[in-house]
Structure formats: structure tokens, C-alpha cells
């Protein structure tokens, strides 16, 4: 369902995280030493990352750390690190079925490179055990459990087949795409085998990326400074990495409240804001050009994003169980943790649709529009946070708080196309029940393959189809879709997923 994408450019290396793509074969070798270079005869290289458990087990969350990424020169000189200050980066693969995340950039000397070595560590799984027996004697039946799987074989992969060798030309950005295929990497005993066939693959980005979603992915962080004279701002991620973000007349600004700005330009961006940047390209000086800047919150606010894995009622109020995917405060709100969120009376509901037009008939206005499987962002009411230790060592961290605002975010779903309605610009998919699939029932949990109607509009983007349009979608395609999941009236099925992006999986790995 997910893959890791890495993008590199001469003089600058960028890292991204995203879904799956075609790949060369990987071979394994020990890690090599790494050095950095500031040579003028160099270019920018970028790196990005994007995305079969046992029967009856569903993987809800998968995270792994990238601890090193090194290019080996053909000249025999020391390898070049693509990670800023060699700082490990945690990757939430769960969130990269249909999008990619920018990881890092590095300055790389212009020459030929024979291989790329990547080292991973600290995989983490959150699963639901719907099988008929305990998993590894630690996760009971009908329980949600947090596991730390072992890595089989080696934690380091070396890619030396196509697209290698590659030649980095001076001042010419170069990108690589690393795909992480969970259906190949996660083994039947829930261990992680990075060397599994087609488990992790690497491909080179085309010099001119195809139309559709930007392959460079997104960055999420806090604005450190704004330089309007240079049309740029600096962004610091939660890993402590700082990027310079350039903007131009093509950059769009989304979700900025009217109290922050009234014009769609750089004046909207201010120090202390938390924003999401969609990267359009990596420039020759190492700066990142923003295609889109989306407002998340001010640093003083406290919000959390997660996937609804349970809905219930308590004393007349609705309670959501959220599997946490993001928060500015990853200490109090650990990724992969479970939060019990009580929706306060009078809470506001909204859709984070940006410039995408929501068709009539699709509603998210009250608790009756909530659905297991939806991705939501919620505020944390002051003084309401309670952090309790898990009652068992296998259980995810347990949190509870109250929210007064719920915003529907794009969900990501992967499945097989079962029917196409050309006249209605829609198609139906059956999700893969073993990986991150929503399940439709008023009681939690009900873990099974789910039918979802994917509704497309003229704004929907397509990638890896032939052609890259609605007409390229056909029965039995494996696809990953990012879009807003809406509950249909009277609990009718299948549920509607309004598609922002549809990615084809021609290799059928996910």
C-alpha cells in the first residue's frame, strides 16, 4: 500500500516518502562511511519516501526510521550522505498510499555513482488481531496491539542495479524514488524483511515529472522566518531539519483564516505558524519551490490528526477512537497511539478541501456524518488531556481529551476496482482488509474487506494509468486513492470517497 520515494539532485539531495512504483532489484551490504561535500562542482540531489500479515490480522499503522542514506562514487572516494547531519528520520508509511513526503536534501559532487545504500531501524506496528489466536503470545484476540517487530536478515539495503550507475551533472537536480511495499516486507510472523523480493525498490525520477500529483511530496513544519524581499521562508520540521521554501506566482495558499490574511500570497505566512508545503521542485541552490502552502495552525494551538478506528456514545455524547498520525507535539501525542476523543456539545465540523469543490449531497456537518475510516483533525480543549499508561505492555499508548472542532481530512485507501460507472464518473473498489482499510459498521471493530464508491470530478488527478484520466481506470486495476470519505445517507453502502488523487498500481504491489 505504501512506498518510500527518494529524490536526489546534483548538488542537492532530497528525500521523499510516497506510494509504490516500478523498481530495480535490491541487494544487501553493510553500511558504508559517509561524508558531505560543499564543492562548487556539484548539484542538488533529493530523496523522498512513500509506501502479508497472517490471516485475520489488520495492520493499522507502520512506522520505520531511515538512519542512513549513502551514495557510493565510482571513483572510489568516500560515500556521500543524503541525510542532513546524519539525523535519522521516522517515516509513517501508513500515510503514504497515494502521496509522497519530502525527507531531505543534500549537496552532492558532480560525478558518477555506482550504488545507494539505505539503513533502516526501529519498525513499529499497530495491528488489530481478529484471528482465532493470540499473536506471538502477546496480542490477544480482538485486541489492538502495538508491536516492535524484528528485522529479518539485514537492516541495510544496497541498490546497485538499474538505475545505477547514475551520473550527477553540475547544477542539475536529480531524483530517486524509493518504494516500500508492505505486502512484501511484512512477513506472516509479523517480522519485517527489507530484502524480500520487490519489498523495497528504487527508480530514478524523470527530469520532467508527469502531470498529476507532484512526485516531490510534502513537508510539515513550523515557519521560522519569512523573507518577503526574497519571496521565501524557512521551515523547520519535527526532526529539527530546516528548509528554505521559495514561492512564486504559481504558489497557492490554502486554509489560511481571514484573520490571518485576506490575499493569497506570501503575506499569509508568518513566523510561528505550522504549515504543510507541497514541493513543486528542488532548485539548483537547494531551495524548495512550493506548489502549495496550507495553513494548519499557530504554534500556540494544539491539534491532532488521526484515523477514526472506533465510534461510540457515552452519556449522550459521541466518542471517537483515533489512531494518531500527526501532532506538533509527538511526545504527548505519540504516533501510533490511540486517543479517546469526546466531541463537545456545539462542536464545529468542516472539510479541509482547500480549492477542491465538494459536490452537493456530500455532507460533514455533525456527529451523524462521522464514519470509521475517516481521517480527521481535531482540536484539544485546554485542560482536557489525560494520559494513562497502557494496562498491558502490548497495548498502544492511551490518551483521552475533549474536542470542540472536527475537520475532515483526506483519507488514503488502496484496493481493487470491481466496477466502473463511466456516465457517473465513479468506480467501486474493494479494499485490502489486511492493510489500513476502513470498515463500515456502527460498532467497532468490524474488520473486513470494504466496498467504497470512488467519486471523481474534473479536479481529480490521475497518475500511472494509460491514459492518465478517468478513462484509464478499468476493472481489476489495483489503485490507491486519496480523498474525503463521506458517510452515505441512512448507512447505505458502499460509502463515497471523493477522489482528489488516484494512483494506478500496474505492478500490483502495495
KAJOVEN-V913026 format. One record per residue. N is the residue number from 1. PHI is phi in degrees with one decimal (none if undefined). PSI is psi in whole degrees, 0 to 359 (none if undefined). OMEGA is omega in radians with two decimals (NA if undefined). Layout:
N_PHI_PSI_OMEGA / N_PHI_PSI_OMEGA
//
This chain:
1_none_333_-3.03 / 2_-130.8_160_3.11 / 3_-146.8_162_3.12 / 4_-105.9_127_3.12 / 5_-117.0_131_3.09 / 6_-117.8_135_3.13 / 7_-122.2_132_-3.14 / 8_-126.4_150_3.05 / 9_-140.6_149_-3.10 / 10_-57.7_127_-3.10 / 11_84.6_335_3.12 / 12_-141.6_135_3.09 / 13_-115.9_133_3.12 / 14_-122.5_147_3.14 / 15_-117.7_139_3.13 / 16_-135.2_159_3.08 / 17_-126.5_128_-3.10 / 18_-158.5_200_-3.12 / 19_-82.3_197_-2.98 / 20_-88.5_159_3.07 / 21_-153.8_176_3.12 / 22_-66.9_162_-2.90 / 23_-154.2_155_2.90 / 24_-90.3_168_3.14 / 25_-78.1_145_3.12 / 26_-105.3_147_3.01 / 27_-123.5_160_-3.02 / 28_-111.8_146_3.08 / 29_-156.4_164_3.11 / 30_-65.0_161_3.09 / 31_-65.6_149_3.08 / 32_-111.9_161_3.13 / 33_-67.5_159_-3.08 / 34_-136.1_147_3.05 / 35_-138.1_163_3.08 / 36_-109.6_166_-3.09 / 37_-139.6_142_3.07 / 38_-119.2_21_-3.11 / 39_-58.5_141_3.10 / 40_-70.6_336_3.10 / 41_-86.3_70_-3.00 / 42_-149.1_181_3.12 / 43_-152.8_171_-3.10 / 44_-89.3_133_3.10 / 45_-122.9_135_-3.07 / 46_-120.2_154_-3.12 / 47_-133.3_132_3.12 / 48_-131.4_161_-3.14 / 49_-139.1_144_3.10 / 50_-141.8_203_2.98 / 51_-78.7_none_NA / 52_none_103_3.14 / 53_-59.4_170_3.13 / 54_-63.8_158_-3.13 / 55_-56.7_133_3.11 / 56_89.2_0_3.14 / 57_-111.8_131_3.10 / 58_-112.9_127_3.07 / 59_-82.6_116_-3.14 / 60_-94.1_333_-3.00 / 61_-153.0_134_3.05 / 62_-139.2_124_3.13 / 63_-131.5_144_3.11 / 64_-147.6_152_-3.14 / 65_-101.6_133_2.97 / 66_-92.5_114_-3.04 / 67_-99.9_339_3.06 / 68_-157.4_149_3.07 / 69_-146.0_112_-3.01 / 70_-128.3_134_3.01 / 71_-95.1_135_3.14 / 72_-103.4_117_-3.14 / 73_-70.0_146_3.08 / 74_-68.6_339_-3.11 / 75_-71.7_347_-3.11 / 76_90.2_0_3.10 / 77_-74.5_175_-3.05 / 78_-61.2_148_-3.13 / 79_-67.4_159_-3.08 / 80_-111.3_125_3.14 / 81_-80.2_138_3.10 / 82_-99.6_359_3.14 / 83_-101.1_127_3.13 / 84_-59.8_122_-3.14 / 85_56.3_22_-3.13 / 86_54.3_31_-3.13 / 87_-81.7_124_3.11 / 88_-60.7_150_3.14 / 89_-124.8_125_3.06 / 90_-81.5_136_-3.10 / 91_-121.5_120_3.04 / 92_-89.3_92_-3.08 / 93_-64.5_335_-3.14 / 94_-52.9_325_-3.01 / 95_-93.0_14_-3.00 / 96_-124.6_36_3.11 / 97_-72.5_321_-3.04 / 98_-125.7_3_3.12 / 99_-135.9_172_3.11 / 100_-125.5_158_3.14 / 101_-121.5_133_3.11 / 102_-76.1_132_-3.07 / 103_-105.1_309_-3.05 / 104_-165.5_168_3.04 / 105_-132.9_155_3.13 / 106_-153.8_151_3.11 / 107_-88.6_122_-3.03 / 108_-121.0_129_3.11 / 109_-59.1_145_3.12 / 110_-75.2_111_3.04 / 111_-172.4_187_-3.14 / 112_-92.8_140_-3.14 / 113_-123.5_135_-3.04 / 114_-91.2_336_-3.05 / 115_-161.1_165_3.05 / 116_-127.8_127_3.12 / 117_-112.4_132_-3.13 / 118_-126.2_135_3.11 / 119_-120.6_132_-3.12 / 120_-117.8_158_3.13 / 121_-156.2_165_2.97 / 122_54.8_54_3.04 / 123_-66.8_149_3.13 / 124_-139.5_133_3.13 / 125_-120.5_143_2.84 / 126_-119.7_124_-3.07 / 127_-125.9_159_2.89 / 128_-112.4_127_-3.09 / 129_-97.3_97_3.09 / 130_-102.3_16_3.12 / 131_-79.4_187_-3.10 / 132_-100.3_13_3.11 / 133_-153.2_160_3.12 / 134_-64.7_148_3.11 / 135_-94.9_122_3.11 / 136_53.1_27_3.11 / 137_61.8_15_-3.10 / 138_-123.7_335_-3.10 / 139_-112.6_108_-3.09 / 140_-66.6_165_3.06 / 141_-64.7_142_3.12 / 142_61.5_37_3.12 / 143_-128.2_149_2.99 / 144_-94.3_126_-3.00 / 145_-132.1_146_3.04 / 146_-103.0_124_-3.09 / 147_-122.0_151_3.02 / 148_-114.7_91_-3.05 / 149_-72.5_155_3.05 / 150_-83.6_156_3.07 / 151_-96.9_117_3.10 / 152_-71.6_155_3.10 / 153_57.1_237_-3.06 / 154_-109.4_154_3.07 / 155_-91.3_357_-3.13 / 156_-113.9_133_3.07 / 157_-116.0_138_3.06 / 158_-119.6_124_-3.14 / 159_-102.7_114_-3.12 / 160_-124.8_351_3.06 / 161_-83.1_184_-3.13 / 162_-48.5_134_0.30 / 163_-87.2_4_3.14 / 164_-82.8_150_0.00 / 165_-73.2_151_3.07 / 166_-122.3_148_3.12 / 167_-111.9_124_3.11 / 168_-91.4_121_3.13 / 169_-97.6_148_-3.08 / 170_-57.8_132_3.08 / 171_57.8_27_3.12 / 172_-122.2_102_-3.12 / 173_-56.8_143_-3.11 / 174_-133.3_140_-3.11 / 175_-127.7_144_3.03 / 176_-120.8_148_3.12 / 177_-116.5_120_3.09 / 178_-105.7_121_-3.14 / 179_-106.0_136_-3.11 / 180_-115.3_108_-3.04 / 181_-100.1_102_-3.02 / 182_-66.2_330_-3.13 / 183_-68.7_344_3.07 / 184_-100.4_325_-3.02 / 185_-77.4_318_-3.11 / 186_-80.0_123_-3.05 / 187_-92.0_170_-3.07 / 188_-63.6_338_3.08 / 189_-95.3_10_3.14 / 190_69.4_16_2.95 / 191_-80.6_172_-3.11 / 192_-117.7_120_3.11 / 193_-114.2_97_-3.10 / 194_-67.3_336_-3.09 / 195_-89.7_4_3.12 / 196_-57.4_146_3.14 / 197_-55.9_128_-3.11 / 198_61.1_22_3.12 / 199_-77.2_308_3.09 / 200_-129.4_127_-3.07 / 201_-133.7_159_-3.13 / 202_-130.7_138_3.05 / 203_-140.0_159_3.12 / 204_-93.2_138_3.10 / 205_-70.8_144_3.04 / 206_-67.0_152_-3.13 / 207_-63.0_328_3.07 / 208_-117.7_97_-3.11 / 209_-56.0_146_-3.14 / 210_-66.9_165_3.07 / 211_-64.0_155_-3.14 / 212_115.5_203_-3.09 / 213_-59.6_140_3.10 / 214_-63.5_131_-3.13 / 215_-75.9_351_-3.06 / 216_-81.6_344_3.00 / 217_84.0_198_-3.04 / 218_-127.5_162_3.02 / 219_-128.4_144_3.12 / 220_-126.3_127_-3.12 / 221_-172.6_190_-3.10 / 222_-104.8_134_3.11 / 223_-71.6_122_3.14 / 224_-92.4_324_-3.13 / 225_-159.4_158_3.12 / 226_-129.4_130_3.10 / 227_-120.3_91_-3.08 / 228_-66.6_330_3.13 / 229_-64.7_329_3.13 / 230_-101.7_4_-3.11 / 231_53.4_53_-3.11 / 232_-154.1_162_2.99 / 233_-145.2_161_3.11 / 234_-104.2_143_-3.07 / 235_-128.7_130_3.08 / 236_-110.1_126_3.13 / 237_-84.9_173_-3.13 / 238_-69.2_348_3.08 / 239_-88.9_3_3.13 / 240_84.6_6_3.11 / 241_-85.0_141_-3.12 / 242_-115.9_133_3.13 / 243_-123.8_145_3.00 / 244_-95.0_123_-3.07 / 245_-106.7_119_3.05 / 246_-91.4_149_3.04 / 247_-127.6_156_3.06 / 248_-144.9_191_-3.08 / 249_-65.8_342_3.13 / 250_-88.6_353_3.14 / 251_-75.3_131_3.09 / 252_-104.5_156_-3.10 / 253_-125.6_126_-3.04 / 254_-125.8_147_2.99 / 255_67.6_13_3.06 / 256_-75.5_124_-3.12 / 257_-65.9_154_-3.12 / 258_-61.9_337_3.10 / 259_-73.5_343_-3.14 / 260_-92.6_316_3.12 / 261_-160.1_158_3.13 / 262_-117.3_354_3.12 / 263_-121.6_148_-3.09 / 264_-90.8_79_3.10 / 265_-155.2_188_-3.04 / 266_-62.2_340_3.13 / 267_-63.4_343_3.08 / 268_-69.5_331_-3.01 / 269_-85.9_132_-3.11 / 270_-138.8_153_3.10 / 271_-56.1_134_3.11 / 272_96.6_346_3.10 / 273_-72.3_149_2.96 / 274_-101.9_122_-3.06 / 275_-132.4_160_3.05 / 276_-113.5_127_-3.09 / 277_-112.4_123_2.98 / 278_-88.8_119_-3.04 / 279_-82.2_126_3.12 / 280_-85.9_322_-3.11 / 281_-166.4_163_3.02 / 282_-103.0_123_-3.07 / 283_-89.5_164_-3.02 / 284_-64.9_338_3.11 / 285_-89.8_2_3.12 / 286_94.9_348_3.07 / 287_-70.2_159_3.11 / 288_-108.7_131_3.09 / 289_-88.8_127_-3.09 / 290_-87.6_126_2.98 / 291_-80.7_326_-3.07 / 292_-152.7_140_3.05 / 293_-122.4_120_-3.09 / 294_-113.2_130_3.11 / 295_-74.8_132_3.08 / 296_-106.8_307_-3.09 / 297_-176.8_174_2.94 / 298_-89.1_160_-3.11 / 299_-62.3_334_-3.10 / 300_-76.0_341_3.13 / 301_-84.1_160_3.12 / 302_-125.8_114_3.12 / 303_-131.6_159_-3.12 / 304_-137.5_143_3.04 / 305_-117.5_140_3.14 / 306_-163.4_174_3.14 / 307_-101.9_130_3.13 / 308_-71.9_118_3.09 / 309_-113.3_1_3.09 / 310_-165.6_145_3.08 / 311_-133.2_136_3.13 / 312_-153.0_174_3.11 / 313_-119.0_143_3.12 / 314_-143.9_116_3.13 / 315_53.0_40_3.08 / 316_82.4_1_3.11 / 317_-113.8_158_3.14 / 318_-91.9_137_3.13 / 319_-121.2_130_3.08 / 320_-105.9_138_2.90 / 321_-95.3_118_-3.10 / 322_-109.4_131_2.95 / 323_-88.8_114_-2.94 / 324_-74.5_129_3.10 / 325_-112.6_333_-3.08 / 326_-160.2_144_2.96 / 327_-164.1_149_3.04 / 328_-61.4_334_-3.14 / 329_-108.6_90_-3.09 / 330_-80.4_358_3.08 / 331_-83.2_308_3.12 / 332_-75.0_332_-3.11 / 333_-123.1_74_-3.05 / 334_-65.6_137_3.11 / 335_-62.7_136_-3.07 / 336_89.2_355_3.08 / 337_-79.0_166_3.12 / 338_-113.3_129_3.11 / 339_-117.7_136_3.02 / 340_-96.2_114_-3.00 / 341_-114.3_117_3.09 / 342_-89.5_127_-3.13 / 343_-88.0_117_-3.08 / 344_-68.6_153_3.06 / 345_-60.2_137_-3.14 / 346_80.2_11_3.14 / 347_-61.0_146_3.12 / 348_-90.5_148_3.12 / 349_-125.2_139_-3.13 / 350_-152.2_170_3.13 / 351_-119.8_127_3.09 / 352_-83.3_76_-3.06 / 353_-101.8_352_3.14 / 354_56.9_233_3.13 / 355_-90.0_2_-3.14 / 356_-80.1_131_-3.11 / 357_-85.4_124_3.09 / 358_-84.8_121_-3.13 / 359_-62.7_155_3.08 / 360_-62.7_148_3.12 / 361_97.5_347_3.10 / 362_-104.6_117_-2.98 / 363_-123.2_143_2.97 / 364_-143.3_82_-2.98 / 365_-128.6_352_-3.11 / 366_-159.9_179_-3.14 / 367_-63.4_336_3.13 / 368_-69.4_345_3.13 / 369_-93.9_1_3.12 / 370_-75.4_149_-3.08 / 371_-149.7_136_3.03 / 372_-59.1_134_-3.09 / 373_107.3_340_3.12 / 374_-69.6_146_2.99 / 375_-96.7_127_-3.10 / 376_-134.0_154_2.99 / 377_-114.4_130_-3.07 / 378_-128.6_149_3.04 / 379_-82.0_157_3.10 / 380_-109.3_113_-3.12 / 381_-63.1_136_-3.11 / 382_-56.3_130_3.07 / 383_79.5_2_-3.06 / 384_-95.8_351_-3.04 / 385_-73.8_128_3.04 / 386_-126.2_125_-3.10 / 387_-114.3_111_-3.12 / 388_-112.9_144_3.10 / 389_-70.5_148_3.11 / 390_-64.6_147_3.14 / 391_-77.2_344_3.11 / 392_-138.7_152_-3.02 / 393_-66.8_340_-3.12 / 394_-85.7_348_-3.02 / 395_-81.8_145_3.08 / 396_-65.4_158_3.06 / 397_-53.0_141_-3.06 / 398_-114.2_126_-3.14 / 399_-129.1_159_3.00 / 400_-147.4_144_3.07 / 401_-162.4_173_3.13 / 402_-109.8_145_3.10 / 403_-126.1_148_3.08 / 404_-112.9_3_3.10 / 405_-147.5_137_3.13 / 406_-130.4_122_-3.14 / 407_-118.1_128_3.14 / 408_-76.8_124_3.12 / 409_-106.9_163_3.07 / 410_-63.7_133_3.00 / 411_-94.1_166_3.08 / 412_-128.8_128_-3.06 / 413_-136.0_140_3.08 / 414_-121.2_139_3.14 / 415_-171.8_187_-3.12 / 416_-106.4_133_3.12 / 417_-70.1_125_-3.13 / 418_-107.2_338_3.07 / 419_-160.0_154_-3.14 / 420_-128.5_129_3.10 / 421_-111.0_91_-3.06 / 422_-63.1_320_-3.10 / 423_-67.1_332_-3.13 / 424_-100.3_4_-3.12 / 425_50.7_46_3.13 / 426_-142.1_161_3.02 / 427_-148.4_158_-3.12 / 428_-106.6_138_3.06 / 429_-122.6_150_2.98 / 430_-106.6_121_-3.06 / 431_-74.5_163_3.04 / 432_-86.9_114_-3.02 / 433_-67.8_343_-3.10 / 434_-82.8_349_-3.04 / 435_-136.9_108_2.87 / 436_54.0_21_-3.05 / 437_-88.1_137_3.06 / 438_-69.5_154_3.12 / 439_-127.7_140_-2.95 / 440_-105.9_105_3.10 / 441_-166.1_150_3.14 / 442_-74.7_342_3.09 / 443_-112.5_149_-3.09 / 444_-111.1_139_-0.05 / 445_-101.8_164_3.02 / 446_-140.7_87_-2.93 / 447_-91.7_109_-3.14 / 448_-161.3_169_3.01 / 449_-61.3_141_-3.02 / 450_-122.7_137_3.03 / 451_-88.6_130_3.14 / 452_-132.7_132_3.01 / 453_-88.7_120_3.11 / 454_-93.0_115_3.14 / 455_-98.1_122_3.13 / 456_-101.7_156_3.03 / 457_-133.9_183_3.11 / 458_-66.8_345_3.14 / 459_-91.1_352_-3.12 / 460_-68.9_135_3.11 / 461_-102.0_145_-3.12 / 462_-124.9_146_3.11 / 463_-146.8_143_3.12 / 464_66.5_35_2.96 / 465_-118.8_171_3.07 / 466_-135.5_100_0.01 / 467_-81.2_171_3.11 / 468_-81.1_73_3.14 / 469_-159.3_178_3.14 / 470_-57.0_324_-3.11 / 471_-66.7_346_3.10 / 472_-82.7_351_-3.13 / 473_-85.9_131_3.13 / 474_-143.1_167_3.14 / 475_-55.4_144_3.10 / 476_74.8_1_2.98 / 477_-63.9_140_2.91 / 478_-93.4_126_-3.06 / 479_-133.7_154_2.94 / 480_-116.6_132_-3.05 / 481_-123.9_133_2.97 / 482_-110.9_129_-3.14 / 483_178.9_184_-3.05 / 484_-94.4_127_-3.08 / 485_-93.7_120_-3.09 / 486_-114.9_141_3.03 / 487_-78.2_131_-3.13 / 488_-83.9_157_-3.10 / 489_-57.6_141_3.04 / 490_59.5_25_3.09 / 491_69.8_19_3.14 / 492_-64.4_151_3.08 / 493_-124.3_154_0.07 / 494_-81.1_159_3.11 / 495_-72.3_156_-3.09 / 496_-98.3_129_3.00 / 497_-113.2_110_3.11 / 498_-77.0_115_-2.93 / 499_-86.3_122_2.95 / 500_-87.7_318_-3.10 / 501_-138.7_137_3.06 / 502_-126.1_121_3.13 / 503_-110.0_131_3.04 / 504_-81.0_148_3.08 / 505_-118.0_72_-3.06 / 506_-61.8_334_3.13 / 507_-85.5_351_3.07 / 508_66.2_10_3.00 / 509_-89.6_146_3.07 / 510_-143.3_none_NA
//
